[in-house]
Amino acid sequence: MAANDLTERNDERSVQSREETRSTEKFLKPAVNIIETEEGLTLLADIPGASKGDLNVNVEKGILTITAPVTRDMPGNAGYTEFELASYYRQFAIPESLDHEKAKADLSNGVLTLRIPKAEAAKPRKIEIQVS
């Protein structure tokens, strides 16, 4: 398997970003690790404060989109803050060689783990040699 087979950038697809000038809401770009194996891709995203019920992971036209609104349910008035809570938004172009229908996502302790297996046709196969 060549380096970056599945994660190689495809210039034919353009990732559509949100227009910052038209949105009054701020979005945070979650930190993400993407690991490629022979079975597929595993994506790990840090999204602390997001709830499982509000998290949206979606694939459309080869674009993986992760959105997660964050609620600010803290009692009292903030006296001092060093970080800002905002909704999460991130997009990635992913190859068609992945089987999006079999993708599985899990949210635990603020970390989203998304596993997308390769389609059977994209998996490497060993061809048996017949002796005649």
C-alpha positions in Angstrom: 0.0 0.0 0.0 1.5 3.3 -1.0 1.8 6.1 1.5 -1.4 8.2 1.8 -3.4 6.0 -0.6 -6.8 6.9 1.1 -5.9 10.2 2.5 -4.4 11.7 -0.7 -5.9 15.0 -1.6 -8.3 14.8 -4.6 -8.4 18.3 -6.3 -11.5 17.4 -8.3 -13.6 17.7 -5.1 -13.8 20.9 -3.3 -14.5 21.1 0.4 -17.2 23.6 1.0 -16.5 25.8 3.9 -19.0 27.9 5.8 -19.1 31.5 4.9 -17.7 33.3 8.0 -19.1 36.6 7.0 -22.7 35.4 7.0 -22.7 33.4 10.1 -22.9 35.1 13.5 -21.9 31.8 15.2 -18.3 30.9 15.8 -17.1 27.4 15.0 -14.1 25.5 16.4 -12.0 23.2 14.2 -11.6 20.0 16.4 -8.1 18.4 16.5 -8.2 15.2 14.4 -6.0 12.2 13.9 -6.6 10.0 10.9 -5.1 6.5 10.9 -5.0 4.3 7.7 -4.9 0.6 7.9 -5.4 -2.2 5.4 -9.0 -2.5 6.8 -9.9 1.2 6.3 -9.7 4.6 8.1 -10.0 5.4 11.8 -10.6 9.0 12.6 -10.2 10.4 16.1 -11.6 13.9 16.8 -11.5 15.8 20.1 -14.9 17.4 20.7 -15.2 18.0 24.4 -18.6 19.3 25.5 -20.5 17.8 22.6 -23.3 15.4 23.4 -24.0 12.2 21.5 -27.5 13.3 20.7 -26.4 16.6 19.0 -23.4 15.2 17.2 -23.8 14.9 13.4 -21.5 12.8 11.2 -22.4 12.7 7.6 -20.9 11.7 4.2 -22.2 13.3 1.0 -20.6 13.4 -2.4 -17.3 12.2 -0.9 -17.2 14.9 1.8 -17.2 13.8 5.4 -18.7 16.5 7.6 -18.6 16.5 11.4 -20.8 19.1 13.3 -21.5 19.3 17.0 -23.2 22.1 18.8 -22.0 22.7 22.3 -24.3 23.9 25.0 -23.2 26.2 27.8 -25.0 24.7 30.8 -22.9 26.1 33.6 -24.6 27.6 36.6 -23.6 31.1 37.7 -21.7 33.9 36.0 -18.3 33.4 34.5 -15.7 35.3 36.5 -12.7 34.4 34.5 -12.4 32.2 31.4 -9.3 31.0 29.4 -11.1 29.1 26.6 -14.2 29.6 24.6 -17.0 27.1 24.1 -18.3 27.0 20.5 -19.8 24.5 18.2 -17.5 22.2 16.2 -17.3 22.0 12.4 -14.9 20.0 10.3 -14.9 18.6 6.7 -12.7 16.1 4.9 -12.6 14.8 1.4 -12.6 11.0 1.6 -12.2 8.5 -1.2 -15.0 6.5 -2.8 -13.0 3.3 -2.0 -14.4 3.4 1.5 -17.7 1.7 2.4 -19.6 4.6 4.0 -22.6 2.3 4.7 -20.6 0.2 7.2 -19.1 3.2 9.0 -19.4 3.2 12.8 -19.0 6.1 15.2 -18.5 6.2 19.0 -18.3 9.2 21.4 -16.6 8.6 24.7 -15.1 11.2 27.1 -15.2 13.9 24.4 -13.4 11.9 21.8 -15.2 10.8 18.6 -13.9 7.6 17.1 -15.1 7.0 13.5 -14.2 3.8 11.7 -14.9 3.6 7.9 -13.9 0.2 6.4 -12.6 -0.2 2.8 -15.0 -1.5 0.3 -14.4 -5.2 -0.5 -13.3 -4.3 -4.0 -10.6 -1.9 -2.7 -9.0 -4.4 -0.2 -5.8 -6.1 -1.3 -6.3 -9.7 -2.3 -3.9 -12.5 -2.7 -4.4 -14.4 -6.0 -3.8 -18.1 -5.7 -1.6 -19.6 -8.4 -2.8 -22.9 -10.0 -0.3 -25.5 -11.0 -1.2 -27.2 -14.3 
